Amino acid sequence: MSLNNIIDLRSDTVTVPTPAMREAMASAEVGDDVFGEDPTVNRLQEMAAERLGFEAGLFVASGTQGNLIAVMTHCQPGDEAIVGDQTHFYLGEQGGMASIAGVNPRPLPNQPDGTMRLEDIQAAIRGDDAHYPITRLIAIENTHNKIGGVAVTAEYTLALAEFAHARGLKLHVDGARVFNAAAALDVPVSALTGPADSATFCLSKALSAPVGSVLCGSRDFIKAAHRRRKVLGGGMRQAGILAAAGIVALEEMPQRLKDDHANARLLADGIARIPGLTPVGNVPTNMVYFDIDPGLPFDGHELCRRLETMRIKALLTGARRIRAVLHCWISREDVLETLRALDTAVKDGDKMTSSGAKVGSY
Ligand code: TLP
């Protein structure tokens, strides 16, 4: 089922609330959440914490806000956080970790499975020297967006948490799409988050809620995080209207994510059969990145423009790289239509030209 007759594959952030979510929003019981008195927000926070394997949760405006609050709560200005060099935290959040939290990001190479090598992390941990910031936090992303939506395993997460704790460090999981990871790996989501000291996940992406993320951690951590949320302008008062959709998202959406993953593989397999287009990686979850061979006479910008004339939107992520994200508003039939459109666009490629448009790094 497409949105407004458009097959919008740019992101799963474009998902709109389901009819059940709209009903829950209309009848939500609300209160002032800054006083902790919104029963619907409180229920969502409890449910989220329980699913992720933590004591408490905090409803926040976005994944970016949740990650920033996590870093501000774990660290002091002048501390350092070890992050993957391909993470959204490092590349896609305006450097808020540095500019707002005052925390130095220490990027390490992300591996093709979304992890950082423990030996690289060990080598990056600062010694006791007045020249250096103090290493305080390690952050990972699951699923890993830029690495094709790869799901980071429970075994790695547990090993990394033990490694961090043995060295007095904290571990945060940016689990924007951690329910997709759990579905792909067939594990409870808590196996991918519970070993860490904090984790965020987004209600507003693959789970299709309109707004919001939840940051989870220990009771003390969430109490401190609550203060940070307020100073960042995140005290949202009768936010139960939004949380009500989040509750439906948690109850109804995780069990259908495998359908999106199957559609992603259908799309990738079809793309692989179109001469000149090459899917990147093995497409383990809901994201399909694909490249346009250098031999074709048009670039990604031009291909996206051409697709738009056929009511299909995809995201340009490199001069010759495009991302398509599957979600609950994209059916199998939409995938087949997308493949037909891509085939037509590539066959007509001689009528297209490269735009030379500048492409951002995210
Ligand atoms: N990702 C968005 C864009 O910003 C690229 C997308 O369409 O994929 N962590 C991860 C892994 C993310 O992919 C995103 C958003 C965030 C955090 C930030 O979430 P929001 O947009 O809610 O601040």
Residues whose N, C-alpha, C, O or C-beta is under 5 A from the ligand:
A	BS01	TLP	R10 S11 T13 S62 G63 T64 Q65 H88 G92 E141 T143 N145 D174 A176 Y362
